Amino acid sequence: MRTRRWRIWSAAVSVAALLLAAGCTGDKGGPPVTASSPPPAVSTEDTLVFAMGQIRILDPALSPDAESLRVTRQVLETLVQAEPGGAVAGPGLAETFSVDGTGTVWTFRLKQGVTFHDGTALDAAAVCANFDRWHRLPAALQAGDISAAWQAVFGGFAKNASSRLGASLFKSCTARDPATAEIALTRASSRFPAAFTLPSFAISSPKALREQAADKPVGGSRYPAYGNKPVGTGPYRFVSWDKAARKVELEAFDGYHGPAAKVQHLIFQTVEAGLRKQALLDGKIDGYDLVAVEDRKALAEQGFHVLTRPAFNTLYLGINQRGNPALAKPEVRQAIAYAVDRQRLVTEAFPDGAKLALNFHPELLPGWNPDVAAYPHDPAKAKELLAAAGYGSGLKLRFHYPRNVTRPYLPDPKKIFELLAADLRAAGIEVEGVELRWTPDYLNAVAKGTAHDLHLYGVTGNYGEAYDFMGQLFAAPNAEFGVTDADLFARLKAVDGIGDPVQRRPLYEQLNARLLESLPAVPLVHGPDALVLDKNLTGITPSPLTDEDFAAALFT
C-alpha cells in the first residue's frame, strides 16, 4: 500500500497481510478449525459462509482493516452510500443531502421509519450523537491505527492528545428536527460528500454506545467492548463473534427498512488465503475475496462466479525530475510516454477487467477526461522527441521496481518492468533495472527520490472523489517525482477548497489535461481484483470500494 494512504481497507491489501497465525481452536461443540484445515461445511440454503482474513474489531469507527469493515458494512449503514457497483455518492440513511453556498454546511434529510437493531429509532439526534462521539474520542482512541479514518478526513479532535494532530475540519452537528441533521465544517472540502460513504462513518445506536461504554477500552485491550457487538440499522444484525473459531455470525433483521435479506444467516469465517480455493471446491464455503490471478480462469471454467471489481487504482510509471536533468525536460518525459506500449501491459500482464489508464483516476469518477493527451505507442515519435531534447544518441536511466509484492495495480512487478524496459530500449532509452524488497527498501527509495530515475508505483482511492487520487500524488512538492510546479499545486489547492461537487467536475477535467501535458508520471493501467462465489449463489454486485451487499445474495 502507498505510504500516503491512510487506510488498509481496500482490496489492495496483500495476500500476505491476510495470512494468520496457526493453532486456533475449533467452534464450540464441533471439530477443530486449524490453520491447515478449512471450516466444517454449513450446507443449508439459508446460510451463506464467506471466507476472509482476520477480523480485528467490529466498531467501524475504530476499525483499520478491510476484513472487519466487510462485516460491519452488513450491520451498520452510512448517511450517504456509494451507488451499487460504483463509487459516486448517493442516498443512504439520508434520502437527500445537499451543501449550502459556502460549501461548509451539509444537510441530510433522513429516511423515516428506520430503526436500529435494538428497537430504538434513527433520528437526527442519533446521527449527531455519532459524529459528536467521533469528534470527542479520548486520547486512548486517537492512535493513528485506531481512528485513522476520522483523522484522515476530519483531522483532529475536540481535544487533541498529540501535537501531530491539527485543527478539526468538523465543526458541529445539529439536529434541526427529528428528520434533519446538519453537519457544519470549518472550511469547504473536496472530501465531501464522498467521504461520508466511508464505512467508518456508519451510524451506531446511541443506546448501544452508552450501554457498552463505547469509548472506554476494556482491561488490557486497546478497544472498548462495543467493538465486539455492534448495533446498527443494516439488513443483518449481529449475533455472535466466536474468536476461538474465528467466525462472525449475522442474521437477517426482520425490521429492516429496505429490501429484506434473501439469505437468513450470514457467516464470515477466517480461512487462510492459501486454503480458500480448496474450501470452495469442497463446498465448505460459498465464496471468498482476493482471488489469485492464476486461479480466476480455472474457477470460471468450472462454473463458479468470478466477479471482477471495477478497478479503483492506477499503476503509473514515476519519473524523477530532481535526480536527472534530462527528465526535467518535457520532451524527454513525452518520449517516455510514447515509448511504452500501455495496451500491451493490459493484455499481457493483467487479468481480464484491466483498463488502459488515460487519467490518474478511473473513468467511473466525475472529472475523468477522455480528451487528454493519449500518447499512443509510437517509438519513432519517442526518438524524435529525444533528438529534439538533445539526446539523439540515446539516454540511460535507472529503473527501480519491487519484488515480493503483488497488488491489483501491480500483479507481477518483474514482468511489467521487463515489458516496459523492452519498450524503452526500442525507443533509444537504455535502462538499468534495480530490483528492491518492497519494504522497507523499495518504499524508502521511492519516498526519498534520491537514487532512481524511473519507478513503478500505484495509487488506490479511499472514496469516490477524483481529488483523492490527484491529491495523494500531486497536491504538494513530492520527492518521489521531484516536481516543483507551483501552478499545479495552486490549482489542486483551489479545487480542494470547493464544497460543491458539481463545480469541481470541470476543474478536475482541466487538471487531468494539465497532468497529461506536464507528465510528472505516466498513468499506465487500472488493475482489477476479484471475488468468487459458488455456482448456485447469485445477486452480489462487485464494488470498486469492496462495498458488496450480501443481503442481495440468493441461492438458486
KOLROSE-883971 format. One line per field, with one value per residue (C-alpha): residue number from 1; residue in three letters; x, y negated, z negated. Coordinates in steps of 0.5 Angstrom, whole numbers. Example, Ala and Ser with C-alpha at 12.3 -4.5 7.8 and 13.67 -1.06 7.14 Angstrom:
<nufis>
num: c(1 / 2)
residuo: c(ALA / SER)
u: c(25 / 27)
v: c(9 / 2)
w: c(-16 / -14)
</nufis>
This chain:
<nufis>
num: c(1 / 2 / 3 / 4 / 5 / 6 / 7 / 8 / 9 / 10 / 11 / 12 / 13 / 14 / 15 / 16 / 17 / 18 / 19 / 20 / 21 / 22 / 23 / 24 / 25 / 26 / 27 / 28 / 29 / 30 / 31 / 32 / 33 / 34 / 35 / 36 / 37 / 38 / 39 / 40 / 41 / 42 / 43 / 44 / 45 / 46 / 47 / 48 / 49 / 50 / 51 / 52 / 53 / 54 / 55 / 56 / 57 / 58 / 59 / 60 / 61 / 62 / 63 / 64 / 65 / 66 / 67 / 68 / 69 / 70 / 71 / 72 / 73 / 74 / 75 / 76 / 77 / 78 / 79 / 80 / 81 / 82 / 83 / 84 / 85 / 86 / 87 / 88 / 89 / 90 / 91 / 92 / 93 / 94 / 95 / 96 / 97 / 98 / 99 / 100 / 101 / 102 / 103 / 104 / 105 / 106 / 107 / 108 / 109 / 110 / 111 / 112 / 113 / 114 / 115 / 116 / 117 / 118 / 119 / 120 / 121 / 122 / 123 / 124 / 125 / 126 / 127 / 128 / 129 / 130 / 131 / 132 / 133 / 134 / 135 / 136 / 137 / 138 / 139 / 140 / 141 / 142 / 143 / 144 / 145 / 146 / 147 / 148 / 149 / 150 / 151 / 152 / 153 / 154 / 155 / 156 / 157 / 158 / 159 / 160 / 161 / 162 / 163 / 164 / 165 / 166 / 167 / 168 / 169 / 170 / 171 / 172 / 173 / 174 / 175 / 176 / 177 / 178 / 179 / 180 / 181 / 182 / 183 / 184 / 185 / 186 / 187 / 188 / 189 / 190 / 191 / 192 / 193 / 194 / 195 / 196 / 197 / 198 / 199 / 200 / 201 / 202 / 203 / 204 / 205 / 206 / 207 / 208 / 209 / 210 / 211 / 212 / 213 / 214 / 215 / 216 / 217 / 218 / 219 / 220 / 221 / 222 / 223 / 224 / 225 / 226 / 227 / 228 / 229 / 230 / 231 / 232 / 233 / 234 / 235 / 236 / 237 / 238 / 239 / 240 / 241 / 242 / 243 / 244 / 245 / 246 / 247 / 248 / 249 / 250 / 251 / 252 / 253 / 254 / 255 / 256 / 257 / 258 / 259 / 260 / 261 / 262 / 263 / 264 / 265 / 266 / 267 / 268 / 269 / 270 / 271 / 272 / 273 / 274 / 275 / 276 / 277 / 278 / 279 / 280 / 281 / 282 / 283 / 284 / 285 / 286 / 287 / 288 / 289 / 290 / 291 / 292 / 293 / 294 / 295 / 296 / 297 / 298 / 299 / 300 / 301 / 302 / 303 / 304 / 305 / 306 / 307 / 308 / 309 / 310 / 311 / 312 / 313 / 314 / 315 / 316 / 317 / 318 / 319 / 320 / 321 / 322 / 323 / 324 / 325 / 326 / 327 / 328 / 329 / 330 / 331 / 332 / 333 / 334 / 335 / 336 / 337 / 338 / 339 / 340 / 341 / 342 / 343 / 344 / 345 / 346 / 347 / 348 / 349 / 350 / 351 / 352 / 353 / 354 / 355 / 356 / 357 / 358 / 359 / 360 / 361 / 362 / 363 / 364 / 365 / 366 / 367 / 368 / 369 / 370 / 371 / 372 / 373 / 374 / 375 / 376 / 377 / 378 / 379 / 380 / 381 / 382 / 383 / 384 / 385 / 386 / 387 / 388 / 389 / 390 / 391 / 392 / 393 / 394 / 395 / 396 / 397 / 398 / 399 / 400 / 401 / 402 / 403 / 404 / 405 / 406 / 407 / 408 / 409 / 410 / 411 / 412 / 413 / 414 / 415 / 416 / 417 / 418 / 419 / 420 / 421 / 422 / 423 / 424 / 425 / 426 / 427 / 428 / 429 / 430 / 431 / 432 / 433 / 434 / 435 / 436 / 437 / 438 / 439 / 440 / 441 / 442 / 443 / 444 / 445 / 446 / 447 / 448 / 449 / 450 / 451 / 452 / 453 / 454 / 455 / 456 / 457 / 458 / 459 / 460 / 461 / 462 / 463 / 464 / 465 / 466 / 467 / 468 / 469 / 470 / 471 / 472 / 473 / 474 / 475 / 476 / 477 / 478 / 479 / 480 / 481 / 482 / 483 / 484 / 485 / 486 / 487 / 488 / 489 / 490 / 491 / 492 / 493 / 494 / 495 / 496 / 497 / 498 / 499 / 500 / 501 / 502 / 503 / 504 / 505 / 506 / 507 / 508 / 509 / 510 / 511 / 512 / 513 / 514 / 515 / 516 / 517 / 518 / 519 / 520 / 521 / 522 / 523 / 524 / 525 / 526 / 527 / 528 / 529 / 530 / 531 / 532 / 533 / 534 / 535 / 536 / 537 / 538 / 539 / 540 / 541 / 542 / 543 / 544 / 545 / 546 / 547 / 548 / 549 / 550 / 551 / 552 / 553 / 554 / 555 / 556)
residuo: c(MET / ARG / THR / ARG / ARG / TRP / ARG / ILE / TRP / SER / ALA / ALA / VAL / SER / VAL / ALA / ALA / LEU / LEU / LEU / ALA / ALA / GLY / CYS / THR / GLY / ASP / LYS / GLY / GLY / PRO / PRO / VAL / THR / ALA / SER / SER / PRO / PRO / PRO / ALA / VAL / SER / THR / GLU / ASP / THR / LEU / VAL / PHE / ALA / MET / GLY / GLN / ILE / ARG / ILE / LEU / ASP / PRO / ALA / LEU / SER / PRO / ASP / ALA / GLU / SER / LEU / ARG / VAL / THR / ARG / GLN / VAL / LEU / GLU / THR / LEU / VAL / GLN / ALA / GLU / PRO / GLY / GLY / ALA / VAL / ALA / GLY / PRO / GLY / LEU / ALA / GLU / THR / PHE / SER / VAL / ASP / GLY / THR / GLY / THR / VAL / TRP / THR / PHE / ARG / LEU / LYS / GLN / GLY / VAL / THR / PHE / HIS / ASP / GLY / THR / ALA / LEU / ASP / ALA / ALA / ALA / VAL / CYS / ALA / ASN / PHE / ASP / ARG / TRP / HIS / ARG / LEU / PRO / ALA / ALA / LEU / GLN / ALA / GLY / ASP / ILE / SER / ALA / ALA / TRP / GLN / ALA / VAL / PHE / GLY / GLY / PHE / ALA / LYS / ASN / ALA / SER / SER / ARG / LEU / GLY / ALA / SER / LEU / PHE / LYS / SER / CYS / THR / ALA / ARG / ASP / PRO / ALA / THR / ALA / GLU / ILE / ALA / LEU / THR / ARG / ALA / SER / SER / ARG / PHE / PRO / ALA / ALA / PHE / THR / LEU / PRO / SER / PHE / ALA / ILE / SER / SER / PRO / LYS / ALA / LEU / ARG / GLU / GLN / ALA / ALA / ASP / LYS / PRO / VAL / GLY / GLY / SER / ARG / TYR / PRO / ALA / TYR / GLY / ASN / LYS / PRO / VAL / GLY / THR / GLY / PRO / TYR / ARG / PHE / VAL / SER / TRP / ASP / LYS / ALA / ALA / ARG / LYS / VAL / GLU / LEU / GLU / ALA / PHE / ASP / GLY / TYR / HIS / GLY / PRO / ALA / ALA / LYS / VAL / GLN / HIS / LEU / ILE / PHE / GLN / THR / VAL / GLU / ALA / GLY / LEU / ARG / LYS / GLN / ALA / LEU / LEU / ASP / GLY / LYS / ILE / ASP / GLY / TYR / ASP / LEU / VAL / ALA / VAL / GLU / ASP / ARG / LYS / ALA / LEU / ALA / GLU / GLN / GLY / PHE / HIS / VAL / LEU / THR / ARG / PRO / ALA / PHE / ASN / THR / LEU / TYR / LEU / GLY / ILE / ASN / GLN / ARG / GLY / ASN / PRO / ALA / LEU / ALA / LYS / PRO / GLU / VAL / ARG / GLN / ALA / ILE / ALA / TYR / ALA / VAL / ASP / ARG / GLN / ARG / LEU / VAL / THR / GLU / ALA / PHE / PRO / ASP / GLY / ALA / LYS / LEU / ALA / LEU / ASN / PHE / HIS / PRO / GLU / LEU / LEU / PRO / GLY / TRP / ASN / PRO / ASP / VAL / ALA / ALA / TYR / PRO / HIS / ASP / PRO / ALA / LYS / ALA / LYS / GLU / LEU / LEU / ALA / ALA / ALA / GLY / TYR / GLY / SER / GLY / LEU / LYS / LEU / ARG / PHE / HIS / TYR / PRO / ARG / ASN / VAL / THR / ARG / PRO / TYR / LEU / PRO / ASP / PRO / LYS / LYS / ILE / PHE / GLU / LEU / LEU / ALA / ALA / ASP / LEU / ARG / ALA / ALA / GLY / ILE / GLU / VAL / GLU / GLY / VAL / GLU / LEU / ARG / TRP / THR / PRO / ASP / TYR / LEU / ASN / ALA / VAL / ALA / LYS / GLY / THR / ALA / HIS / ASP / LEU / HIS / LEU / TYR / GLY / VAL / THR / GLY / ASN / TYR / GLY / GLU / ALA / TYR / ASP / PHE / MET / GLY / GLN / LEU / PHE / ALA / ALA / PRO / ASN / ALA / GLU / PHE / GLY / VAL / THR / ASP / ALA / ASP / LEU / PHE / ALA / ARG / LEU / LYS / ALA / VAL / ASP / GLY / ILE / GLY / ASP / PRO / VAL / GLN / ARG / ARG / PRO / LEU / TYR / GLU / GLN / LEU / ASN / ALA / ARG / LEU / LEU / GLU / SER / LEU / PRO / ALA / VAL / PRO / LEU / VAL / HIS / GLY / PRO / ASP / ALA / LEU / VAL / LEU / ASP / LYS / ASN / LEU / THR / GLY / ILE / THR / PRO / SER / PRO / LEU / THR / ASP / GLU / ASP / PHE / ALA / ALA / ALA / LEU / PHE / THR)
u: c(0 / 2 / 5 / 1 / -5 / -9 / -12 / -12 / -19 / -19 / -18 / -11 / -9 / -4 / -5 / 1 / -2 / -8 / -4 / -6 / -3 / -4 / -6 / -13 / -18 / -25 / -32 / -35 / -38 / -35 / -29 / -23 / -21 / -14 / -9 / -9 / -16 / -22 / -28 / -33 / -39 / -45 / -50 / -56 / -60 / -61 / -54 / -48 / -41 / -36 / -28 / -24 / -18 / -17 / -22 / -20 / -25 / -33 / -33 / -33 / -30 / -24 / -23 / -17 / -18 / -22 / -24 / -27 / -31 / -33 / -37 / -39 / -42 / -47 / -49 / -49 / -50 / -48 / -52 / -49 / -48 / -44 / -48 / -48 / -42 / -39 / -36 / -41 / -44 / -52 / -57 / -56 / -60 / -61 / -66 / -63 / -57 / -54 / -49 / -50 / -47 / -41 / -39 / -39 / -46 / -48 / -56 / -58 / -66 / -66 / -71 / -77 / -79 / -72 / -70 / -64 / -63 / -64 / -71 / -69 / -71 / -66 / -67 / -62 / -60 / -58 / -53 / -51 / -49 / -45 / -41 / -40 / -37 / -32 / -30 / -29 / -25 / -21 / -13 / -13 / -17 / -13 / -8 / -7 / -8 / -15 / -18 / -15 / -21 / -23 / -16 / -15 / -22 / -23 / -16 / -16 / -21 / -24 / -18 / -12 / -8 / -2 / 1 / 2 / -6 / -8 / -15 / -21 / -25 / -31 / -35 / -41 / -47 / -54 / -61 / -65 / -71 / -72 / -71 / -66 / -58 / -54 / -46 / -42 / -35 / -29 / -28 / -30 / -27 / -27 / -27 / -35 / -40 / -36 / -32 / -39 / -39 / -34 / -36 / -32 / -37 / -43 / -49 / -49 / -55 / -53 / -56 / -52 / -46 / -48 / -49 / -43 / -38 / -36 / -30 / -27 / -22 / -23 / -18 / -11 / -15 / -14 / -21 / -28 / -33 / -37 / -32 / -35 / -42 / -44 / -52 / -54 / -59 / -57 / -60 / -56 / -56 / -50 / -51 / -44 / -37 / -33 / -26 / -23 / -27 / -25 / -32 / -38 / -45 / -50 / -58 / -63 / -66 / -74 / -75 / -70 / -73 / -70 / -71 / -70 / -64 / -65 / -61 / -63 / -56 / -49 / -42 / -36 / -30 / -23 / -19 / -12 / -11 / -8 / -14 / -19 / -20 / -20 / -25 / -29 / -28 / -30 / -37 / -34 / -35 / -39 / -34 / -28 / -24 / -18 / -18 / -11 / -10 / -8 / -14 / -19 / -20 / -20 / -25 / -30 / -29 / -31 / -38 / -36 / -38 / -32 / -34 / -29 / -29 / -28 / -21 / -20 / -13 / -8 / -1 / 4 / 11 / 14 / 19 / 24 / 26 / 30 / 35 / 37 / 37 / 35 / 28 / 26 / 26 / 18 / 20 / 24 / 18 / 14 / 19 / 18 / 10 / 11 / 16 / 12 / 6 / 1 / -4 / 1 / 1 / -6 / -6 / 0 / 1 / -6 / -12 / -19 / -22 / -16 / -16 / -11 / -10 / -12 / -12 / -9 / -16 / -21 / -26 / -32 / -31 / -33 / -28 / -25 / -23 / -23 / -19 / -13 / -6 / -6 / 1 / -1 / 5 / 10 / 17 / 19 / 16 / 19 / 26 / 24 / 23 / 29 / 33 / 30 / 32 / 39 / 39 / 39 / 45 / 41 / 39 / 41 / 36 / 36 / 29 / 27 / 22 / 20 / 20 / 16 / 10 / 3 / -2 / -8 / -5 / 2 / 1 / 7 / 13 / 18 / 14 / 12 / 19 / 21 / 16 / 17 / 24 / 24 / 19 / 24 / 30 / 27 / 26 / 33 / 33 / 37 / 35 / 39 / 34 / 34 / 30 / 29 / 25 / 18 / 19 / 23 / 28 / 23 / 18 / 24 / 28 / 21 / 19 / 26 / 27 / 35 / 37 / 32 / 30 / 24 / 20 / 13 / 8 / 1 / -5 / -11 / -17 / -20 / -27 / -30 / -27 / -22 / -18 / -17 / -13 / -9 / -8 / -5 / 0 / 1 / -2 / 5 / 12 / 14 / 21 / 18 / 17 / 22 / 16 / 17 / 10 / 7 / 2 / 0 / 0 / -4 / -10 / -10 / -11 / -16 / -21 / -20 / -23 / -29 / -35 / -40 / -38 / -42 / -37 / -31 / -32 / -30 / -24 / -22 / -22 / -18 / -13 / -13 / -11 / -6 / -2 / -2 / 1 / 7 / 7 / 10 / 9 / 6 / -1 / -1 / -6 / -12 / -12 / -18 / -18 / -24 / -28 / -31 / -38 / -41 / -44 / -51 / -50 / -52 / -54 / -48 / -45 / -38 / -36 / -30 / -30 / -31 / -38 / -41 / -49 / -49 / -57 / -58 / -55 / -59 / -58 / -61)
v: c(0 / -7 / -10 / -16 / -12 / -13 / -6 / 1 / 3 / 3 / 10 / 7 / 11 / 16 / 24 / 24 / 19 / 24 / 30 / 31 / 35 / 42 / 46 / 43 / 48 / 50 / 48 / 49 / 56 / 58 / 60 / 56 / 51 / 50 / 47 / 53 / 54 / 50 / 50 / 55 / 54 / 51 / 54 / 50 / 46 / 40 / 40 / 36 / 38 / 33 / 34 / 28 / 26 / 24 / 19 / 14 / 10 / 9 / 2 / -1 / -8 / -4 / 1 / 0 / 6 / 9 / 15 / 12 / 7 / 12 / 15 / 8 / 6 / 11 / 9 / 1 / -4 / -11 / -17 / -17 / -11 / -9 / -7 / 0 / 3 / -5 / -10 / -16 / -18 / -17 / -17 / -12 / -13 / -20 / -20 / -27 / -31 / -38 / -43 / -51 / -56 / -57 / -49 / -48 / -46 / -39 / -38 / -31 / -29 / -22 / -17 / -16 / -9 / -7 / -3 / 0 / 7 / 5 / 2 / -5 / -10 / -13 / -21 / -27 / -27 / -20 / -22 / -28 / -23 / -19 / -25 / -28 / -22 / -21 / -29 / -27 / -21 / -20 / -20 / -13 / -12 / -18 / -13 / -13 / -6 / -6 / -12 / -13 / -15 / -21 / -23 / -23 / -26 / -31 / -32 / -33 / -32 / -37 / -36 / -33 / -28 / -30 / -36 / -32 / -33 / -39 / -43 / -39 / -40 / -38 / -44 / -41 / -37 / -40 / -36 / -42 / -37 / -29 / -28 / -33 / -33 / -39 / -38 / -44 / -44 / -49 / -50 / -47 / -41 / -36 / -30 / -31 / -28 / -22 / -21 / -21 / -14 / -11 / -5 / -8 / -14 / -9 / -10 / -6 / -6 / -11 / -7 / -1 / -6 / -8 / -2 / 1 / -4 / -5 / -10 / -6 / -1 / 6 / 8 / 9 / 8 / 2 / 3 / 2 / 7 / 4 / 7 / 14 / 13 / 7 / 5 / 1 / 1 / 5 / 11 / 16 / 16 / 18 / 25 / 27 / 27 / 33 / 31 / 38 / 41 / 34 / 33 / 28 / 30 / 25 / 26 / 22 / 16 / 17 / 10 / 7 / 1 / 3 / 10 / 16 / 20 / 26 / 31 / 31 / 33 / 30 / 32 / 29 / 35 / 33 / 38 / 37 / 35 / 41 / 45 / 42 / 44 / 51 / 50 / 47 / 53 / 58 / 54 / 52 / 44 / 40 / 35 / 31 / 25 / 23 / 29 / 30 / 28 / 35 / 38 / 34 / 37 / 44 / 43 / 39 / 45 / 50 / 46 / 41 / 34 / 30 / 23 / 18 / 11 / 4 / 2 / -3 / -4 / -7 / -4 / -9 / -10 / -15 / -20 / -23 / -30 / -32 / -27 / -27 / -34 / -30 / -28 / -36 / -37 / -36 / -33 / -27 / -26 / -26 / -21 / -16 / -16 / -15 / -9 / -5 / 0 / -1 / 3 / 9 / 8 / 9 / 15 / 19 / 17 / 16 / 20 / 19 / 13 / 8 / 2 / -3 / -9 / -15 / -19 / -19 / -16 / -11 / -13 / -12 / -18 / -25 / -29 / -24 / -27 / -23 / -29 / -29 / -27 / -20 / -18 / -12 / -7 / -11 / -9 / -14 / -19 / -18 / -18 / -25 / -28 / -25 / -28 / -35 / -35 / -34 / -26 / -23 / -19 / -16 / -16 / -12 / -11 / -8 / -4 / -2 / 4 / 8 / 15 / 20 / 16 / 16 / 11 / 11 / 5 / 9 / 16 / 18 / 13 / 16 / 18 / 11 / 8 / 12 / 10 / 3 / 4 / 7 / 1 / -4 / -1 / 0 / -8 / -9 / -9 / -4 / -2 / 1 / 5 / 4 / 9 / 8 / 11 / 8 / 6 / 2 / 2 / 0 / -4 / -8 / -9 / -12 / -16 / -20 / -20 / -20 / -14 / -13 / -16 / -12 / -7 / -3 / -5 / -6 / -10 / -7 / -11 / -12 / -14 / -16 / -23 / -25 / -29 / -23 / -21 / -27 / -30 / -24 / -25 / -32 / -37 / -39 / -38 / -31 / -28 / -22 / -26 / -32 / -37 / -44 / -46 / -52 / -53 / -46 / -46 / -52 / -49 / -43 / -47 / -51 / -45 / -42 / -48 / -48 / -45 / -44 / -37 / -40 / -46 / -41 / -37 / -42 / -43 / -36 / -35 / -41 / -38 / -32 / -35 / -39 / -33 / -29 / -35 / -36 / -29 / -28 / -21 / -16 / -13 / -6 / -1 / -1 / 6 / 10 / 15 / 21 / 25 / 31 / 34 / 41 / 44 / 43 / 36 / 30 / 23 / 20 / 14 / 13 / 6 / 2 / 0 / 7 / 5 / 11 / 12 / 19 / 18 / 19 / 25 / 31 / 39 / 41)
w: c(0 / 1 / -5 / -3 / -4 / -11 / -11 / -9 / -8 / 0 / 4 / 5 / -2 / 0 / -1 / -6 / -10 / -11 / -13 / -20 / -26 / -27 / -33 / -34 / -37 / -34 / -34 / -41 / -41 / -34 / -31 / -31 / -26 / -25 / -20 / -16 / -15 / -13 / -17 / -17 / -12 / -13 / -8 / -8 / -3 / -9 / -11 / -7 / -9 / -6 / -8 / -9 / -13 / -21 / -24 / -29 / -31 / -30 / -32 / -25 / -27 / -30 / -25 / -21 / -16 / -10 / -13 / -20 / -15 / -11 / -17 / -19 / -13 / -13 / -20 / -20 / -15 / -13 / -11 / -4 / 0 / 6 / 12 / 13 / 17 / 17 / 13 / 14 / 7 / 7 / 2 / -4 / -11 / -8 / -3 / -1 / -2 / 0 / -1 / -2 / 2 / -3 / -2 / -9 / -12 / -9 / -11 / -11 / -11 / -14 / -12 / -16 / -20 / -21 / -27 / -30 / -32 / -39 / -37 / -38 / -32 / -28 / -28 / -27 / -35 / -34 / -28 / -32 / -37 / -33 / -30 / -37 / -39 / -34 / -35 / -42 / -42 / -48 / -48 / -48 / -42 / -38 / -36 / -28 / -27 / -31 / -29 / -22 / -18 / -22 / -23 / -15 / -13 / -19 / -22 / -29 / -35 / -40 / -45 / -41 / -45 / -41 / -37 / -31 / -30 / -27 / -28 / -26 / -20 / -24 / -27 / -29 / -28 / -30 / -30 / -26 / -27 / -28 / -21 / -19 / -21 / -19 / -19 / -19 / -17 / -19 / -11 / -5 / -2 / 4 / -1 / -1 / 0 / 2 / -5 / -8 / -5 / -9 / -13 / -19 / -19 / -20 / -25 / -31 / -36 / -41 / -46 / -45 / -45 / -52 / -55 / -52 / -54 / -47 / -49 / -54 / -53 / -56 / -61 / -57 / -51 / -46 / -44 / -48 / -49 / -43 / -38 / -40 / -39 / -34 / -33 / -27 / -22 / -17 / -13 / -18 / -26 / -30 / -33 / -35 / -35 / -36 / -37 / -38 / -32 / -28 / -26 / -26 / -25 / -23 / -22 / -17 / -21 / -21 / -22 / -16 / -12 / -6 / -2 / -6 / -6 / -2 / -6 / -13 / -16 / -14 / -17 / -16 / -17 / -18 / -13 / -11 / -4 / -1 / -4 / -1 / 6 / 4 / -1 / 4 / 9 / 3 / 1 / -6 / -4 / 1 / 3 / 2 / 4 / 7 / 12 / 14 / 22 / 24 / 21 / 24 / 31 / 28 / 23 / 28 / 33 / 27 / 27 / 21 / 21 / 21 / 20 / 23 / 19 / 23 / 22 / 17 / 17 / 22 / 24 / 26 / 29 / 24 / 27 / 22 / 25 / 19 / 20 / 27 / 31 / 37 / 34 / 33 / 40 / 42 / 49 / 45 / 41 / 47 / 51 / 45 / 45 / 53 / 52 / 47 / 50 / 45 / 48 / 49 / 41 / 40 / 45 / 43 / 35 / 32 / 32 / 35 / 33 / 33 / 37 / 40 / 36 / 39 / 33 / 26 / 23 / 26 / 31 / 26 / 22 / 24 / 27 / 32 / 38 / 45 / 49 / 45 / 49 / 50 / 52 / 57 / 57 / 62 / 62 / 68 / 64 / 58 / 62 / 65 / 58 / 55 / 61 / 60 / 53 / 55 / 53 / 60 / 59 / 53 / 46 / 40 / 34 / 27 / 27 / 20 / 19 / 13 / 11 / 6 / 7 / 11 / 12 / 16 / 20 / 20 / 20 / 23 / 22 / 25 / 32 / 32 / 31 / 37 / 42 / 40 / 41 / 47 / 50 / 47 / 51 / 57 / 57 / 55 / 48 / 44 / 37 / 31 / 27 / 20 / 16 / 9 / 3 / 2 / -5 / -7 / -2 / 4 / 0 / -3 / 4 / 8 / 2 / 2 / 9 / 9 / 13 / 18 / 25 / 26 / 22 / 21 / 16 / 16 / 12 / 10 / 8 / 1 / 3 / 10 / 11 / 16 / 12 / 7 / 13 / 15 / 8 / 6 / 11 / 14 / 9 / 6 / 7 / 7 / 7 / 11 / 17 / 16 / 18 / 17 / 20 / 16 / 21 / 21 / 13 / 13 / 18 / 13 / 7 / 10 / 13 / 6 / 3 / 7 / 3 / 9 / 13 / 19 / 19 / 18 / 24 / 30 / 26 / 25 / 32 / 33 / 28 / 32 / 38 / 35 / 31 / 38 / 41 / 36 / 34 / 27 / 28 / 34 / 32 / 34 / 32 / 28 / 25 / 22 / 17 / 16 / 11 / 13 / 11 / 11 / 17 / 14 / 11 / 15 / 13 / 11 / 15 / 14 / 12 / 13 / 6 / 3 / 1 / 3 / 1 / -2 / -3 / 4 / 5 / 7 / 7 / 14)
</nufis>
